[in-house]
Amino acid sequence: MSNPSFFTSPELTQHKRERRKEARPQELLDAALHLFVEKGFAATRVEEVALRAGVSKGTLFLYFHSKEDLFKAVIQRNLSDHFPVWNQEFDDFKGSTSDMVNYAMQTWWHRIGNTTASGITKLVTSEASNFPDVVKFYESEVMQPGQTLFKKILQRGIDLGEFKSIDTDTAVYSLVSVIFFISMWKHSLSACIDHSSFNPETFLQSHVQALMHGWLKT
């Protein structure tokens, strides 16, 4: 027969508490992400985030000083934390630049676009005027690194003689805009219209092919 005292030993209880404490920031970030995307930033109360994460409001404020700080942490964990990995992947990429562009777009879809995290773009856009500090944070943490990475990819194509001498400052928006469109489609339009015929992966591939017709040297 099992010893009941094993299951209630102080050491085991303390270990569980420590593991739970370590997991709390991520649990709060997961709860916040889903509530922000479901309800919007302004409409979400910190009490709701704490309740969904299974902790008290006071516990939430031990980790995040305000709702804006919580949202900034959500942006970092779900979006900006991807950039070091992406930059390394593209530094190590061995294929053509057109293959790299296609890989970049498909990777975005699988890691962010097809997840709840893509709702952050729609969220920031829809509530931008009311929370300028959050928008500035999103710009510095997501928009600027994203555009810098895309411009680096485009410049690679030019330097290798694959692409025409295009204006990368302008051309980068041909890539950014399609990401913006899919994010808005997924979290706004798709709830109201029949989207069964729309395949984001196929759409991204088609978009890249169209861009290559204009960018590749003939």
KEVEXFI-698484 format. One record per residue (C-alpha): residue in three letters; residue number from 1; x, z, y. Coordinates in Angstrom, 2 decimals. Last residue first. Layout:
<residu = ALA num = NUM c1 = X c3 = Z c2 = Y> $
...
END
This chain:
<residu = THR num = 218 c1 = 15.59 c3 = -66.34 c2 = 38.53> $
<residu = LYS num = 217 c1 = 16.57 c3 = -63.00 c2 = 40.03> $
<residu = LEU num = 216 c1 = 14.08 c3 = -60.29 c2 = 39.17> $
<residu = TRP num = 215 c1 = 12.08 c3 = -58.64 c2 = 41.95> $
<residu = GLY num = 214 c1 = 8.93 c3 = -60.70 c2 = 42.35> $
<residu = HIS num = 213 c1 = 8.18 c3 = -61.48 c2 = 38.72> $
<residu = MET num = 212 c1 = 9.46 c3 = -58.00 c2 = 37.88> $
<residu = LEU num = 211 c1 = 6.67 c3 = -56.47 c2 = 39.93> $
<residu = ALA num = 210 c1 = 4.03 c3 = -58.21 c2 = 37.84> $
<residu = GLN num = 209 c1 = 5.66 c3 = -57.02 c2 = 34.61> $
<residu = VAL num = 208 c1 = 5.76 c3 = -53.46 c2 = 35.97> $
<residu = HIS num = 207 c1 = 2.04 c3 = -53.56 c2 = 36.74> $
<residu = SER num = 206 c1 = 1.22 c3 = -54.94 c2 = 33.29> $
<residu = GLN num = 205 c1 = 3.17 c3 = -52.14 c2 = 31.63> $
<residu = LEU num = 204 c1 = 1.45 c3 = -49.55 c2 = 33.81> $
<residu = PHE num = 203 c1 = -1.98 c3 = -51.00 c2 = 32.99> $
<residu = THR num = 202 c1 = -1.23 c3 = -51.06 c2 = 29.27> $
<residu = GLU num = 201 c1 = -0.22 c3 = -47.39 c2 = 29.36> $
<residu = PRO num = 200 c1 = -3.20 c3 = -46.47 c2 = 31.55> $
<residu = ASN num = 199 c1 = -5.78 c3 = -48.11 c2 = 29.26> $
<residu = PHE num = 198 c1 = -8.99 c3 = -48.92 c2 = 31.10> $
<residu = SER num = 197 c1 = -11.78 c3 = -50.39 c2 = 28.94> $
<residu = SER num = 196 c1 = -13.34 c3 = -46.99 c2 = 28.23> $
<residu = HIS num = 195 c1 = -13.43 c3 = -46.11 c2 = 31.93> $
<residu = ASP num = 194 c1 = -17.18 c3 = -45.93 c2 = 32.43> $
<residu = ILE num = 193 c1 = -17.65 c3 = -44.33 c2 = 35.83> $
<residu = CYS num = 192 c1 = -18.17 c3 = -40.86 c2 = 37.29> $
<residu = ALA num = 191 c1 = -15.63 c3 = -38.57 c2 = 35.62> $
<residu = SER num = 190 c1 = -13.04 c3 = -41.36 c2 = 35.48> $
<residu = LEU num = 189 c1 = -13.21 c3 = -41.75 c2 = 39.25> $
<residu = SER num = 188 c1 = -11.92 c3 = -38.31 c2 = 40.20> $
<residu = HIS num = 187 c1 = -9.21 c3 = -36.66 c2 = 38.08> $
<residu = LYS num = 186 c1 = -8.00 c3 = -39.62 c2 = 36.03> $
<residu = TRP num = 185 c1 = -8.52 c3 = -42.20 c2 = 38.75> $
<residu = MET num = 184 c1 = -6.75 c3 = -40.10 c2 = 41.39> $
<residu = SER num = 183 c1 = -3.72 c3 = -39.59 c2 = 39.15> $
<residu = ILE num = 182 c1 = -3.79 c3 = -43.25 c2 = 38.12> $
<residu = PHE num = 181 c1 = -3.84 c3 = -44.40 c2 = 41.74> $
<residu = PHE num = 180 c1 = -1.03 c3 = -42.08 c2 = 42.84> $
<residu = ILE num = 179 c1 = 1.17 c3 = -43.27 c2 = 40.00> $
<residu = VAL num = 178 c1 = 0.36 c3 = -46.86 c2 = 41.00> $
<residu = SER num = 177 c1 = 1.27 c3 = -46.10 c2 = 44.61> $
<residu = VAL num = 176 c1 = 4.65 c3 = -44.59 c2 = 43.76> $
<residu = LEU num = 175 c1 = 5.85 c3 = -47.74 c2 = 42.00> $
<residu = SER num = 174 c1 = 4.99 c3 = -50.29 c2 = 44.68> $
<residu = TYR num = 173 c1 = 5.97 c3 = -47.59 c2 = 47.17> $
<residu = VAL num = 172 c1 = 9.59 c3 = -47.89 c2 = 46.04> $
<residu = ALA num = 171 c1 = 9.67 c3 = -51.48 c2 = 47.27> $
<residu = THR num = 170 c1 = 9.60 c3 = -50.40 c2 = 50.91> $
<residu = ASP num = 169 c1 = 12.66 c3 = -48.15 c2 = 51.02> $
<residu = THR num = 168 c1 = 14.24 c3 = -50.34 c2 = 48.32> $
<residu = ASP num = 167 c1 = 14.30 c3 = -53.40 c2 = 50.58> $
<residu = ILE num = 166 c1 = 14.99 c3 = -56.12 c2 = 48.02> $
<residu = SER num = 165 c1 = 18.28 c3 = -57.94 c2 = 47.45> $
<residu = LYS num = 164 c1 = 17.04 c3 = -59.72 c2 = 44.32> $
<residu = PHE num = 163 c1 = 17.20 c3 = -57.81 c2 = 41.08> $
<residu = GLU num = 162 c1 = 19.39 c3 = -58.24 c2 = 38.00> $
<residu = GLY num = 161 c1 = 22.72 c3 = -58.52 c2 = 39.84> $
<residu = LEU num = 160 c1 = 23.96 c3 = -55.19 c2 = 38.51> $
<residu = ASP num = 159 c1 = 24.01 c3 = -53.71 c2 = 42.03> $
<residu = ILE num = 158 c1 = 20.45 c3 = -54.89 c2 = 42.72> $
<residu = GLY num = 157 c1 = 19.06 c3 = -53.47 c2 = 39.48> $
<residu = ARG num = 156 c1 = 20.89 c3 = -50.19 c2 = 40.04> $
<residu = GLN num = 155 c1 = 19.46 c3 = -50.08 c2 = 43.57> $
<residu = LEU num = 154 c1 = 15.97 c3 = -50.20 c2 = 42.07> $
<residu = ILE num = 153 c1 = 16.74 c3 = -47.26 c2 = 39.78> $
<residu = LYS num = 152 c1 = 18.26 c3 = -45.25 c2 = 42.63> $
<residu = LYS num = 151 c1 = 15.19 c3 = -46.03 c2 = 44.73> $
<residu = PHE num = 150 c1 = 12.96 c3 = -44.68 c2 = 41.96> $
<residu = LEU num = 149 c1 = 14.99 c3 = -41.46 c2 = 41.79> $
<residu = THR num = 148 c1 = 14.97 c3 = -40.97 c2 = 45.56> $
<residu = GLN num = 147 c1 = 11.23 c3 = -41.64 c2 = 45.65> $
<residu = GLY num = 146 c1 = 10.60 c3 = -38.96 c2 = 43.04> $
<residu = PRO num = 145 c1 = 12.97 c3 = -36.47 c2 = 44.66> $
<residu = GLN num = 144 c1 = 11.21 c3 = -36.96 c2 = 48.03> $
<residu = MET num = 143 c1 = 7.66 c3 = -36.81 c2 = 46.69> $
<residu = VAL num = 142 c1 = 8.05 c3 = -33.87 c2 = 44.32> $
<residu = GLU num = 141 c1 = 9.82 c3 = -30.80 c2 = 45.72> $
<residu = SER num = 140 c1 = 10.18 c3 = -31.75 c2 = 49.40> $
<residu = GLU num = 139 c1 = 6.77 c3 = -33.41 c2 = 49.71> $
<residu = TYR num = 138 c1 = 5.02 c3 = -30.79 c2 = 47.59> $
<residu = PHE num = 137 c1 = 6.51 c3 = -28.04 c2 = 49.80> $
<residu = LYS num = 136 c1 = 5.37 c3 = -29.83 c2 = 52.92> $
<residu = VAL num = 135 c1 = 1.91 c3 = -30.17 c2 = 51.39> $
<residu = VAL num = 134 c1 = 1.82 c3 = -26.46 c2 = 50.53> $
<residu = ASP num = 133 c1 = 2.74 c3 = -25.58 c2 = 54.12> $
<residu = PRO num = 132 c1 = 0.06 c3 = -27.93 c2 = 55.45> $
<residu = PHE num = 131 c1 = -2.78 c3 = -26.14 c2 = 53.63> $
<residu = ASN num = 130 c1 = -6.10 c3 = -27.15 c2 = 55.22> $
<residu = SER num = 129 c1 = -5.23 c3 = -30.76 c2 = 56.04> $
<residu = ALA num = 128 c1 = -3.78 c3 = -31.40 c2 = 52.58> $
<residu = GLU num = 127 c1 = -6.80 c3 = -30.31 c2 = 50.55> $
<residu = SER num = 126 c1 = -7.74 c3 = -33.64 c2 = 48.96> $
<residu = THR num = 125 c1 = -4.19 c3 = -34.95 c2 = 48.70> $
<residu = VAL num = 124 c1 = -2.71 c3 = -31.75 c2 = 47.26> $
<residu = LEU num = 123 c1 = -5.44 c3 = -31.57 c2 = 44.62> $
<residu = LYS num = 122 c1 = -5.24 c3 = -35.24 c2 = 43.70> $
<residu = THR num = 121 c1 = -1.51 c3 = -34.93 c2 = 43.14> $
<residu = ILE num = 120 c1 = -1.91 c3 = -31.63 c2 = 41.28> $
<residu = GLY num = 119 c1 = -4.37 c3 = -33.27 c2 = 38.89> $
<residu = SER num = 118 c1 = -1.44 c3 = -34.99 c2 = 37.15> $
<residu = ALA num = 117 c1 = -0.53 c3 = -31.54 c2 = 35.79> $
<residu = THR num = 116 c1 = -3.60 c3 = -31.54 c2 = 33.51> $
<residu = THR num = 115 c1 = -1.77 c3 = -33.96 c2 = 31.25> $
<residu = ASN num = 114 c1 = -1.79 c3 = -37.71 c2 = 30.64> $
<residu = GLY num = 113 c1 = -0.03 c3 = -38.42 c2 = 33.92> $
<residu = ILE num = 112 c1 = 2.63 c3 = -35.75 c2 = 33.44> $
<residu = ARG num = 111 c1 = 4.86 c3 = -36.15 c2 = 30.38> $
<residu = HIS num = 110 c1 = 3.26 c3 = -39.19 c2 = 28.74> $
<residu = TRP num = 109 c1 = 2.39 c3 = -41.04 c2 = 31.95> $
<residu = TRP num = 108 c1 = 5.67 c3 = -40.28 c2 = 33.71> $
<residu = THR num = 107 c1 = 7.56 c3 = -41.49 c2 = 30.65> $
<residu = GLN num = 106 c1 = 5.61 c3 = -44.75 c2 = 30.68> $
<residu = MET num = 105 c1 = 6.49 c3 = -45.34 c2 = 34.32> $
<residu = ALA num = 104 c1 = 10.17 c3 = -44.50 c2 = 33.92> $
<residu = TYR num = 103 c1 = 10.51 c3 = -46.53 c2 = 30.71> $
<residu = ASN num = 102 c1 = 9.04 c3 = -49.59 c2 = 32.44> $
<residu = VAL num = 101 c1 = 11.48 c3 = -49.19 c2 = 35.30> $
<residu = MET num = 100 c1 = 14.36 c3 = -48.71 c2 = 32.85> $
<residu = ASP num = 99 c1 = 13.40 c3 = -51.80 c2 = 30.88> $
<residu = SER num = 98 c1 = 13.49 c3 = -53.78 c2 = 34.15> $
<residu = THR num = 97 c1 = 16.86 c3 = -52.17 c2 = 34.84> $
<residu = SER num = 96 c1 = 18.26 c3 = -53.43 c2 = 31.56> $
<residu = GLY num = 95 c1 = 19.15 c3 = -50.98 c2 = 28.81> $
<residu = LYS num = 94 c1 = 21.84 c3 = -48.30 c2 = 28.56> $
<residu = PHE num = 93 c1 = 20.18 c3 = -45.28 c2 = 30.21> $
<residu = ASP num = 92 c1 = 22.55 c3 = -42.29 c2 = 30.56> $
<residu = ASP num = 91 c1 = 22.12 c3 = -41.88 c2 = 34.33> $
<residu = PHE num = 90 c1 = 18.40 c3 = -42.51 c2 = 33.81> $
<residu = GLU num = 89 c1 = 18.10 c3 = -39.69 c2 = 31.30> $
<residu = GLN num = 88 c1 = 20.14 c3 = -37.34 c2 = 33.49> $
<residu = ASN num = 87 c1 = 17.92 c3 = -37.99 c2 = 36.49> $
<residu = TRP num = 86 c1 = 14.82 c3 = -37.49 c2 = 34.36> $
<residu = VAL num = 85 c1 = 16.03 c3 = -34.15 c2 = 33.00> $
<residu = PRO num = 84 c1 = 16.92 c3 = -32.83 c2 = 36.47> $
<residu = PHE num = 83 c1 = 13.59 c3 = -34.18 c2 = 37.79> $
<residu = HIS num = 82 c1 = 11.17 c3 = -32.55 c2 = 35.36> $
<residu = ASP num = 81 c1 = 11.28 c3 = -29.11 c2 = 37.04> $
<residu = SER num = 80 c1 = 9.67 c3 = -30.73 c2 = 40.09> $
<residu = LEU num = 79 c1 = 6.36 c3 = -31.38 c2 = 38.37> $
<residu = ASN num = 78 c1 = 4.80 c3 = -28.71 c2 = 36.15> $
<residu = ARG num = 77 c1 = 7.00 c3 = -25.68 c2 = 36.84> $
<residu = GLN num = 76 c1 = 7.69 c3 = -26.46 c2 = 40.49> $
<residu = ILE num = 75 c1 = 4.14 c3 = -27.40 c2 = 41.40> $
<residu = VAL num = 74 c1 = 2.72 c3 = -24.34 c2 = 39.64> $
<residu = ALA num = 73 c1 = 5.28 c3 = -22.16 c2 = 41.45> $
<residu = LYS num = 72 c1 = 4.11 c3 = -23.61 c2 = 44.76> $
<residu = PHE num = 71 c1 = 0.53 c3 = -22.82 c2 = 43.78> $
<residu = LEU num = 70 c1 = 1.43 c3 = -19.20 c2 = 43.02> $
<residu = ASP num = 69 c1 = 3.26 c3 = -18.88 c2 = 46.34> $
<residu = GLU num = 68 c1 = 0.16 c3 = -20.25 c2 = 48.06> $
<residu = LYS num = 67 c1 = -2.01 c3 = -17.72 c2 = 46.23> $
<residu = SER num = 66 c1 = 0.20 c3 = -14.94 c2 = 47.53> $
<residu = HIS num = 65 c1 = 3.08 c3 = -12.66 c2 = 46.56> $
<residu = PHE num = 64 c1 = 3.51 c3 = -14.05 c2 = 43.05> $
<residu = TYR num = 63 c1 = 4.98 c3 = -12.01 c2 = 40.16> $
<residu = LEU num = 62 c1 = 3.85 c3 = -8.47 c2 = 40.93> $
<residu = PHE num = 61 c1 = 0.85 c3 = -10.02 c2 = 42.68> $
<residu = LEU num = 60 c1 = -0.51 c3 = -11.21 c2 = 39.34> $
<residu = THR num = 59 c1 = -0.23 c3 = -7.69 c2 = 37.94> $
<residu = GLY num = 58 c1 = -2.36 c3 = -6.34 c2 = 40.77> $
<residu = LYS num = 57 c1 = -5.04 c3 = -8.93 c2 = 40.02> $
<residu = SER num = 56 c1 = -5.19 c3 = -7.57 c2 = 36.49> $
<residu = VAL num = 55 c1 = -4.15 c3 = -9.50 c2 = 33.40> $
<residu = GLY num = 54 c1 = -5.81 c3 = -11.69 c2 = 30.77> $
<residu = ALA num = 53 c1 = -4.55 c3 = -15.02 c2 = 32.10> $
<residu = ARG num = 52 c1 = -8.13 c3 = -16.15 c2 = 32.72> $
<residu = LEU num = 51 c1 = -8.87 c3 = -12.88 c2 = 34.51> $
<residu = ALA num = 50 c1 = -5.74 c3 = -13.11 c2 = 36.66> $
<residu = VAL num = 49 c1 = -6.56 c3 = -16.65 c2 = 37.72> $
<residu = GLU num = 48 c1 = -10.13 c3 = -15.69 c2 = 38.51> $
<residu = GLU num = 47 c1 = -9.02 c3 = -12.70 c2 = 40.59> $
<residu = VAL num = 46 c1 = -6.68 c3 = -15.03 c2 = 42.48> $
<residu = ARG num = 45 c1 = -9.71 c3 = -16.92 c2 = 43.71> $
<residu = THR num = 44 c1 = -10.05 c3 = -20.68 c2 = 43.28> $
<residu = ALA num = 43 c1 = -12.22 c3 = -22.45 c2 = 45.84> $
<residu = ALA num = 42 c1 = -9.37 c3 = -23.23 c2 = 48.24> $
<residu = PHE num = 41 c1 = -7.12 c3 = -24.68 c2 = 45.55> $
<residu = GLY num = 40 c1 = -9.70 c3 = -26.86 c2 = 43.85> $
<residu = LYS num = 39 c1 = -12.15 c3 = -25.97 c2 = 41.12> $
<residu = GLU num = 38 c1 = -10.97 c3 = -27.65 c2 = 37.90> $
<residu = VAL num = 37 c1 = -7.46 c3 = -28.64 c2 = 39.04> $
<residu = PHE num = 36 c1 = -6.79 c3 = -25.24 c2 = 40.63> $
<residu = LEU num = 35 c1 = -8.33 c3 = -23.44 c2 = 37.65> $
<residu = HIS num = 34 c1 = -6.24 c3 = -25.32 c2 = 35.08> $
<residu = LEU num = 33 c1 = -2.98 c3 = -24.92 c2 = 36.99> $
<residu = ALA num = 32 c1 = -3.65 c3 = -21.25 c2 = 37.78> $
<residu = ALA num = 31 c1 = -4.26 c3 = -20.33 c2 = 34.15> $
<residu = ASP num = 30 c1 = -1.08 c3 = -22.09 c2 = 33.04> $
<residu = LEU num = 29 c1 = 0.92 c3 = -20.47 c2 = 35.85> $
<residu = LEU num = 28 c1 = -0.45 c3 = -17.02 c2 = 35.00> $
<residu = GLU num = 27 c1 = 0.39 c3 = -17.47 c2 = 31.32> $
<residu = GLN num = 26 c1 = 3.87 c3 = -18.69 c2 = 32.29> $
<residu = PRO num = 25 c1 = 4.47 c3 = -15.62 c2 = 34.47> $
<residu = ARG num = 24 c1 = 3.03 c3 = -13.31 c2 = 31.77> $
<residu = ALA num = 23 c1 = 5.20 c3 = -14.38 c2 = 28.85> $
<residu = GLU num = 22 c1 = 8.08 c3 = -12.01 c2 = 29.59> $
<residu = LYS num = 21 c1 = 5.67 c3 = -9.09 c2 = 29.99> $
<residu = ARG num = 20 c1 = 4.00 c3 = -9.91 c2 = 26.67> $
<residu = ARG num = 19 c1 = 7.36 c3 = -9.98 c2 = 24.92> $
<residu = GLU num = 18 c1 = 8.24 c3 = -6.61 c2 = 26.44> $
<residu = ARG num = 17 c1 = 4.89 c3 = -5.13 c2 = 25.47> $
<residu = LYS num = 16 c1 = 5.24 c3 = -6.42 c2 = 21.92> $
<residu = HIS num = 15 c1 = 8.69 c3 = -4.89 c2 = 21.63> $
<residu = GLN num = 14 c1 = 7.43 c3 = -1.54 c2 = 22.97> $
<residu = THR num = 13 c1 = 4.63 c3 = -1.49 c2 = 20.38> $
<residu = LEU num = 12 c1 = 7.08 c3 = -2.34 c2 = 17.62> $
<residu = GLU num = 11 c1 = 9.46 c3 = 0.43 c2 = 18.66> $
<residu = PRO num = 10 c1 = 6.68 c3 = 2.97 c2 = 19.13> $
<residu = SER num = 9 c1 = 5.45 c3 = 2.40 c2 = 15.55> $
<residu = THR num = 8 c1 = 1.79 c3 = 1.43 c2 = 15.28> $
<residu = PHE num = 7 c1 = 1.97 c3 = -1.20 c2 = 12.57> $
<residu = PHE num = 6 c1 = 4.59 c3 = 0.65 c2 = 10.62> $
<residu = SER num = 5 c1 = 2.57 c3 = 3.88 c2 = 10.76> $
<residu = PRO num = 4 c1 = -0.08 c3 = 2.27 c2 = 8.61> $
<residu = ASN num = 3 c1 = 2.35 c3 = 2.07 c2 = 5.66> $
<residu = SER num = 2 c1 = 1.23 c3 = -0.80 c2 = 3.49> $
<residu = MET num = 1 c1 = 0.00 c3 = 0.00 c2 = 0.00> $
END
